[in-house]
Amino acid sequence: MSKLQAFQSLARVYIADENLTVLESTIHQIASQLHFHYE
């Protein structure tokens, strides 16, 4: 499991009550920002 996958799994559980479409968008935004930190 990659660091990103682990983060996504944690985020899905932690923010389970949020709208999933918004959550997916947020994850992709965060992932794009983290990309350069986890090459």
PDBQT receptor file of N, H, CA, C and O in Angstrom, charges set to zero:
ATOM      1  N   MET A   1       0.849  -1.198   0.000  1.00  0.00    +0.000 N 
ATOM      2  CA  MET A   1       0.000   0.000   0.000  1.00  0.00    +0.000 C 
ATOM      3  C   MET A   1       0.882   1.245   0.000  1.00  0.00    +0.000 C 
ATOM      4  O   MET A   1       1.770   1.384   0.841  1.00  0.00    +0.000 OA
ATOM      5  N   SER A   2       0.638   2.134  -0.933  1.00  0.00    +0.000 N 
ATOM      6  H   SER A   2      -0.083   2.021  -1.616  1.00  0.00    +0.000 HD
ATOM      7  CA  SER A   2       1.420   3.365  -1.007  1.00  0.00    +0.000 C 
ATOM      8  C   SER A   2       1.002   4.323   0.104  1.00  0.00    +0.000 C 
ATOM      9  O   SER A   2      -0.042   4.154   0.733  1.00  0.00    +0.000 OA
ATOM     10  N   LYS A   3       1.830   5.320   0.327  1.00  0.00    +0.000 N 
ATOM     11  H   LYS A   3       2.678   5.458  -0.184  1.00  0.00    +0.000 HD
ATOM     12  CA  LYS A   3       1.499   6.325   1.342  1.00  0.00    +0.000 C 
ATOM     13  C   LYS A   3       0.199   7.028   0.995  1.00  0.00    +0.000 C 
ATOM     14  O   LYS A   3      -0.605   7.332   1.878  1.00  0.00    +0.000 OA
ATOM     15  N   LEU A   4      -0.009   7.288  -0.296  1.00  0.00    +0.000 N 
ATOM     16  H   LEU A   4       0.643   7.041  -1.013  1.00  0.00    +0.000 HD
ATOM     17  CA  LEU A   4      -1.236   7.961  -0.728  1.00  0.00    +0.000 C 
ATOM     18  C   LEU A   4      -2.461   7.087  -0.467  1.00  0.00    +0.000 C 
ATOM     19  O   LEU A   4      -3.487   7.579   0.002  1.00  0.00    +0.000 OA
ATOM     20  N   GLN A   5      -2.356   5.803  -0.768  1.00  0.00    +0.000 N 
ATOM     21  H   GLN A   5      -1.523   5.403  -1.149  1.00  0.00    +0.000 HD
ATOM     22  CA  GLN A   5      -3.485   4.894  -0.527  1.00  0.00    +0.000 C 
ATOM     23  C   GLN A   5      -3.801   4.819   0.963  1.00  0.00    +0.000 C 
ATOM     24  O   GLN A   5      -4.968   4.802   1.355  1.00  0.00    +0.000 OA
ATOM     25  N   ALA A   6      -2.769   4.776   1.781  1.00  0.00    +0.000 N 
ATOM     26  H   ALA A   6      -1.821   4.790   1.463  1.00  0.00    +0.000 HD
ATOM     27  CA  ALA A   6      -2.977   4.738   3.230  1.00  0.00    +0.000 C 
ATOM     28  C   ALA A   6      -3.681   6.011   3.690  1.00  0.00    +0.000 C 
ATOM     29  O   ALA A   6      -4.592   5.965   4.517  1.00  0.00    +0.000 OA
ATOM     30  N   PHE A   7      -3.247   7.146   3.145  1.00  0.00    +0.000 N 
ATOM     31  H   PHE A   7      -2.507   7.182   2.473  1.00  0.00    +0.000 HD
ATOM     32  CA  PHE A   7      -3.879   8.419   3.494  1.00  0.00    +0.000 C 
ATOM     33  C   PHE A   7      -5.332   8.454   3.052  1.00  0.00    +0.000 C 
ATOM     34  O   PHE A   7      -6.197   8.904   3.803  1.00  0.00    +0.000 OA
ATOM     35  N   GLN A   8      -5.607   7.982   1.842  1.00  0.00    +0.000 N 
ATOM     36  H   GLN A   8      -4.904   7.616   1.233  1.00  0.00    +0.000 HD
ATOM     37  CA  GLN A   8      -6.982   7.969   1.334  1.00  0.00    +0.000 C 
ATOM     38  C   GLN A   8      -7.875   7.101   2.215  1.00  0.00    +0.000 C 
ATOM     39  O   GLN A   8      -9.005   7.482   2.521  1.00  0.00    +0.000 OA
ATOM     40  N   SER A   9      -7.378   5.947   2.621  1.00  0.00    +0.000 N 
ATOM     41  H   SER A   9      -6.460   5.637   2.372  1.00  0.00    +0.000 HD
ATOM     42  CA  SER A   9      -8.163   5.052   3.472  1.00  0.00    +0.000 C 
ATOM     43  C   SER A   9      -8.467   5.723   4.804  1.00  0.00    +0.000 C 
ATOM     44  O   SER A   9      -9.596   5.668   5.292  1.00  0.00    +0.000 OA
ATOM     45  N   LEU A  10      -7.459   6.354   5.385  1.00  0.00    +0.000 N 
ATOM     46  H   LEU A  10      -6.542   6.399   4.988  1.00  0.00    +0.000 HD
ATOM     47  CA  LEU A  10      -7.637   7.042   6.662  1.00  0.00    +0.000 C 
ATOM     48  C   LEU A  10      -8.617   8.199   6.513  1.00  0.00    +0.000 C 
ATOM     49  O   LEU A  10      -9.491   8.396   7.357  1.00  0.00    +0.000 OA
ATOM     50  N   ALA A  11      -8.464   8.959   5.440  1.00  0.00    +0.000 N 
ATOM     51  H   ALA A  11      -7.753   8.799   4.755  1.00  0.00    +0.000 HD
ATOM     52  CA  ALA A  11      -9.351  10.102   5.212  1.00  0.00    +0.000 C 
ATOM     53  C   ALA A  11     -10.796   9.649   5.040  1.00  0.00    +0.000 C 
ATOM     54  O   ALA A  11     -11.711  10.300   5.543  1.00  0.00    +0.000 OA
ATOM     55  N   ARG A  12     -11.008   8.550   4.341  1.00  0.00    +0.000 N 
ATOM     56  H   ARG A  12     -10.265   8.021   3.932  1.00  0.00    +0.000 HD
ATOM     57  CA  ARG A  12     -12.368   8.044   4.117  1.00  0.00    +0.000 C 
ATOM     58  C   ARG A  12     -13.026   7.667   5.445  1.00  0.00    +0.000 C 
ATOM     59  O   ARG A  12     -14.212   7.926   5.648  1.00  0.00    +0.000 OA
ATOM     60  N   VAL A  13     -12.265   7.064   6.335  1.00  0.00    +0.000 N 
ATOM     61  H   VAL A  13     -11.302   6.853   6.170  1.00  0.00    +0.000 HD
ATOM     62  CA  VAL A  13     -12.811   6.670   7.635  1.00  0.00    +0.000 C 
ATOM     63  C   VAL A  13     -13.019   7.899   8.517  1.00  0.00    +0.000 C 
ATOM     64  O   VAL A  13     -14.065   8.058   9.145  1.00  0.00    +0.000 OA
ATOM     65  N   TYR A  14     -12.015   8.758   8.552  1.00  0.00    +0.000 N 
ATOM     66  H   TYR A  14     -11.165   8.629   8.042  1.00  0.00    +0.000 HD
ATOM     67  CA  TYR A  14     -12.041   9.924   9.439  1.00  0.00    +0.000 C 
ATOM     68  C   TYR A  14     -13.141  10.913   9.071  1.00  0.00    +0.000 C 
ATOM     69  O   TYR A  14     -13.742  11.534   9.948  1.00  0.00    +0.000 OA
ATOM     70  N   ILE A  15     -13.399  11.058   7.785  1.00  0.00    +0.000 N 
ATOM     71  H   ILE A  15     -12.910  10.554   7.073  1.00  0.00    +0.000 HD
ATOM     72  CA  ILE A  15     -14.396  12.030   7.327  1.00  0.00    +0.000 C 
ATOM     73  C   ILE A  15     -15.581  11.291   6.704  1.00  0.00    +0.000 C 
ATOM     74  O   ILE A  15     -16.108  11.703   5.670  1.00  0.00    +0.000 OA
ATOM     75  N   ALA A  16     -15.985  10.210   7.337  1.00  0.00    +0.000 N 
ATOM     76  H   ALA A  16     -15.557   9.876   8.177  1.00  0.00    +0.000 HD
ATOM     77  CA  ALA A  16     -17.017   9.332   6.782  1.00  0.00    +0.000 C 
ATOM     78  C   ALA A  16     -18.350  10.051   6.547  1.00  0.00    +0.000 C 
ATOM     79  O   ALA A  16     -19.118   9.651   5.673  1.00  0.00    +0.000 OA
ATOM     80  N   ASP A  17     -18.629  11.099   7.311  1.00  0.00    +0.000 N 
ATOM     81  H   ASP A  17     -18.005  11.425   8.021  1.00  0.00    +0.000 HD
ATOM     82  CA  ASP A  17     -19.909  11.790   7.192  1.00  0.00    +0.000 C 
ATOM     83  C   ASP A  17     -19.920  12.863   6.109  1.00  0.00    +0.000 C 
ATOM     84  O   ASP A  17     -20.971  13.422   5.795  1.00  0.00    +0.000 OA
ATOM     85  N   GLU A  18     -18.753  13.151   5.539  1.00  0.00    +0.000 N 
ATOM     86  H   GLU A  18     -17.899  12.698   5.794  1.00  0.00    +0.000 HD
ATOM     87  CA  GLU A  18     -18.685  14.182   4.501  1.00  0.00    +0.000 C 
ATOM     88  C   GLU A  18     -19.214  13.640   3.172  1.00  0.00    +0.000 C 
ATOM     89  O   GLU A  18     -19.268  12.427   2.967  1.00  0.00    +0.000 OA
ATOM     90  N   ASN A  19     -19.597  14.531   2.286  1.00  0.00    +0.000 N 
ATOM     91  H   ASN A  19     -19.553  15.516   2.452  1.00  0.00    +0.000 HD
ATOM     92  CA  ASN A  19     -20.022  14.143   0.941  1.00  0.00    +0.000 C 
ATOM     93  C   ASN A  19     -18.837  13.515   0.221  1.00  0.00    +0.000 C 
ATOM     94  O   ASN A  19     -17.771  14.124   0.146  1.00  0.00    +0.000 OA
ATOM     95  N   LEU A  20     -19.006  12.309  -0.309  1.00  0.00    +0.000 N 
ATOM     96  H   LEU A  20     -19.873  11.814  -0.248  1.00  0.00    +0.000 HD
ATOM     97  CA  LEU A  20     -17.888  11.583  -0.910  1.00  0.00    +0.000 C 
ATOM     98  C   LEU A  20     -17.313  12.286  -2.135  1.00  0.00    +0.000 C 
ATOM     99  O   LEU A  20     -16.110  12.207  -2.382  1.00  0.00    +0.000 OA
ATOM    100  N   THR A  21     -18.143  12.959  -2.890  1.00  0.00    +0.000 N 
ATOM    101  H   THR A  21     -19.120  13.023  -2.689  1.00  0.00    +0.000 HD
ATOM    102  CA  THR A  21     -17.635  13.676  -4.061  1.00  0.00    +0.000 C 
ATOM    103  C   THR A  21     -16.705  14.800  -3.627  1.00  0.00    +0.000 C 
ATOM    104  O   THR A  21     -15.649  15.004  -4.225  1.00  0.00    +0.000 OA
ATOM    105  N   VAL A  22     -17.093  15.521  -2.598  1.00  0.00    +0.000 N 
ATOM    106  H   VAL A  22     -17.951  15.355  -2.113  1.00  0.00    +0.000 HD
ATOM    107  CA  VAL A  22     -16.253  16.594  -2.062  1.00  0.00    +0.000 C 
ATOM    108  C   VAL A  22     -14.976  15.996  -1.492  1.00  0.00    +0.000 C 
ATOM    109  O   VAL A  22     -13.891  16.543  -1.687  1.00  0.00    +0.000 OA
ATOM    110  N   LEU A  23     -15.099  14.883  -0.794  1.00  0.00    +0.000 N 
ATOM    111  H   LEU A  23     -15.981  14.438  -0.635  1.00  0.00    +0.000 HD
ATOM    112  CA  LEU A  23     -13.936  14.222  -0.207  1.00  0.00    +0.000 C 
ATOM    113  C   LEU A  23     -12.962  13.769  -1.285  1.00  0.00    +0.000 C 
ATOM    114  O   LEU A  23     -11.754  13.974  -1.157  1.00  0.00    +0.000 OA
ATOM    115  N   GLU A  24     -13.474  13.159  -2.341  1.00  0.00    +0.000 N 
ATOM    116  H   GLU A  24     -14.455  12.993  -2.445  1.00  0.00    +0.000 HD
ATOM    117  CA  GLU A  24     -12.612  12.732  -3.447  1.00  0.00    +0.000 C 
ATOM    118  C   GLU A  24     -11.859  13.926  -4.022  1.00  0.00    +0.000 C 
ATOM    119  O   GLU A  24     -10.658  13.844  -4.276  1.00  0.00    +0.000 OA
ATOM    120  N   SER A  25     -12.561  15.025  -4.226  1.00  0.00    +0.000 N 
ATOM    121  H   SER A  25     -13.537  15.092  -4.019  1.00  0.00    +0.000 HD
ATOM    122  CA  SER A  25     -11.939  16.232  -4.771  1.00  0.00    +0.000 C 
ATOM    123  C   SER A  25     -10.847  16.737  -3.834  1.00  0.00    +0.000 C 
ATOM    124  O   SER A  25      -9.758  17.104  -4.275  1.00  0.00    +0.000 OA
ATOM    125  N   THR A  26     -11.147  16.752  -2.546  1.00  0.00    +0.000 N 
ATOM    126  H   THR A  26     -12.032  16.454  -2.187  1.00  0.00    +0.000 HD
ATOM    127  CA  THR A  26     -10.181  17.211  -1.550  1.00  0.00    +0.000 C 
ATOM    128  C   THR A  26      -8.953  16.315  -1.539  1.00  0.00    +0.000 C 
ATOM    129  O   THR A  26      -7.828  16.809  -1.477  1.00  0.00    +0.000 OA
ATOM    130  N   ILE A  27      -9.155  15.002  -1.599  1.00  0.00    +0.000 N 
ATOM    131  H   ILE A  27     -10.070  14.600  -1.649  1.00  0.00    +0.000 HD
ATOM    132  CA  ILE A  27      -8.040  14.052  -1.617  1.00  0.00    +0.000 C 
ATOM    133  C   ILE A  27      -7.156  14.301  -2.826  1.00  0.00    +0.000 C 
ATOM    134  O   ILE A  27      -5.931  14.312  -2.707  1.00  0.00    +0.000 OA
ATOM    135  N   HIS A  28      -7.762  14.501  -3.985  1.00  0.00    +0.000 N 
ATOM    136  H   HIS A  28      -8.758  14.493  -4.082  1.00  0.00    +0.000 HD
ATOM    137  CA  HIS A  28      -6.975  14.746  -5.195  1.00  0.00    +0.000 C 
ATOM    138  C   HIS A  28      -6.201  16.056  -5.099  1.00  0.00    +0.000 C 
ATOM    139  O   HIS A  28      -5.065  16.143  -5.565  1.00  0.00    +0.000 OA
ATOM    140  N   GLN A  29      -6.807  17.070  -4.502  1.00  0.00    +0.000 N 
ATOM    141  H   GLN A  29      -7.731  17.000  -4.124  1.00  0.00    +0.000 HD
ATOM    142  CA  GLN A  29      -6.120  18.351  -4.326  1.00  0.00    +0.000 C 
ATOM    143  C   GLN A  29      -4.932  18.186  -3.388  1.00  0.00    +0.000 C 
ATOM    144  O   GLN A  29      -3.842  18.681  -3.675  1.00  0.00    +0.000 OA
ATOM    145  N   ILE A  30      -5.135  17.494  -2.267  1.00  0.00    +0.000 N 
ATOM    146  H   ILE A  30      -6.021  17.092  -2.035  1.00  0.00    +0.000 HD
ATOM    147  CA  ILE A  30      -4.056  17.263  -1.309  1.00  0.00    +0.000 C 
ATOM    148  C   ILE A  30      -2.970  16.401  -1.944  1.00  0.00    +0.000 C 
ATOM    149  O   ILE A  30      -1.781  16.674  -1.785  1.00  0.00    +0.000 OA
ATOM    150  N   ALA A  31      -3.383  15.366  -2.658  1.00  0.00    +0.000 N 
ATOM    151  H   ALA A  31      -4.350  15.144  -2.787  1.00  0.00    +0.000 HD
ATOM    152  CA  ALA A  31      -2.423  14.468  -3.302  1.00  0.00    +0.000 C 
ATOM    153  C   ALA A  31      -1.539  15.225  -4.286  1.00  0.00    +0.000 C 
ATOM    154  O   ALA A  31      -0.336  14.976  -4.363  1.00  0.00    +0.000 OA
ATOM    155  N   SER A  32      -2.132  16.146  -5.036  1.00  0.00    +0.000 N 
ATOM    156  H   SER A  32      -3.110  16.348  -4.974  1.00  0.00    +0.000 HD
ATOM    157  CA  SER A  32      -1.347  16.909  -6.008  1.00  0.00    +0.000 C 
ATOM    158  C   SER A  32      -0.336  17.798  -5.297  1.00  0.00    +0.000 C 
ATOM    159  O   SER A  32       0.741  18.067  -5.827  1.00  0.00    +0.000 OA
ATOM    160  N   GLN A  33      -0.678  18.245  -4.114  1.00  0.00    +0.000 N 
ATOM    161  H   GLN A  33      -1.553  18.026  -3.683  1.00  0.00    +0.000 HD
ATOM    162  CA  GLN A  33       0.237  19.080  -3.333  1.00  0.00    +0.000 C 
ATOM    163  C   GLN A  33       1.323  18.234  -2.676  1.00  0.00    +0.000 C 
ATOM    164  O   GLN A  33       2.455  18.690  -2.517  1.00  0.00    +0.000 OA
ATOM    165  N   LEU A  34       0.981  17.003  -2.293  1.00  0.00    +0.000 N 
ATOM    166  H   LEU A  34       0.061  16.633  -2.422  1.00  0.00    +0.000 HD
ATOM    167  CA  LEU A  34       1.939  16.122  -1.625  1.00  0.00    +0.000 C 
ATOM    168  C   LEU A  34       2.865  15.410  -2.598  1.00  0.00    +0.000 C 
ATOM    169  O   LEU A  34       3.911  14.895  -2.204  1.00  0.00    +0.000 OA
ATOM    170  N   HIS A  35       2.483  15.380  -3.865  1.00  0.00    +0.000 N 
ATOM    171  H   HIS A  35       1.633  15.798  -4.185  1.00  0.00    +0.000 HD
ATOM    172  CA  HIS A  35       3.217  14.614  -4.872  1.00  0.00    +0.000 C 
ATOM    173  C   HIS A  35       4.715  14.874  -4.828  1.00  0.00    +0.000 C 
ATOM    174  O   HIS A  35       5.509  13.937  -4.907  1.00  0.00    +0.000 OA
ATOM    175  N   PHE A  36       5.100  16.112  -4.706  1.00  0.00    +0.000 N 
ATOM    176  H   PHE A  36       4.455  16.873  -4.642  1.00  0.00    +0.000 HD
ATOM    177  CA  PHE A  36       6.510  16.470  -4.757  1.00  0.00    +0.000 C 
ATOM    178  C   PHE A  36       7.245  16.109  -3.470  1.00  0.00    +0.000 C 
ATOM    179  O   PHE A  36       8.475  16.050  -3.451  1.00  0.00    +0.000 OA
ATOM    180  N   HIS A  37       6.505  15.870  -2.410  1.00  0.00    +0.000 N 
ATOM    181  H   HIS A  37       5.506  15.917  -2.425  1.00  0.00    +0.000 HD
ATOM    182  CA  HIS A  37       7.115  15.495  -1.141  1.00  0.00    +0.000 C 
ATOM    183  C   HIS A  37       7.355  13.993  -1.042  1.00  0.00    +0.000 C 
ATOM    184  O   HIS A  37       8.192  13.548  -0.257  1.00  0.00    +0.000 OA
ATOM    185  N   TYR A  38       6.626  13.211  -1.832  1.00  0.00    +0.000 N 
ATOM    186  H   TYR A  38       5.946  13.572  -2.470  1.00  0.00    +0.000 HD
ATOM    187  CA  TYR A  38       6.715  11.753  -1.759  1.00  0.00    +0.000 C 
ATOM    188  C   TYR A  38       7.005  11.157  -3.127  1.00  0.00    +0.000 C 
ATOM    189  O   TYR A  38       6.204  10.389  -3.659  1.00  0.00    +0.000 OA
ATOM    190  N   GLU A  39       8.144  11.508  -3.691  1.00  0.00    +0.000 N 
ATOM    191  H   GLU A  39       8.796  12.132  -3.259  1.00  0.00    +0.000 HD
ATOM    192  CA  GLU A  39       8.494  10.977  -5.004  1.00  0.00    +0.000 C 
ATOM    193  C   GLU A  39       9.131   9.602  -4.875  1.00  0.00    +0.000 C 
ATOM    194  O   GLU A  39       9.494   8.992  -5.881  1.00  0.00    +0.000 OA
TER     195      GLU A  39
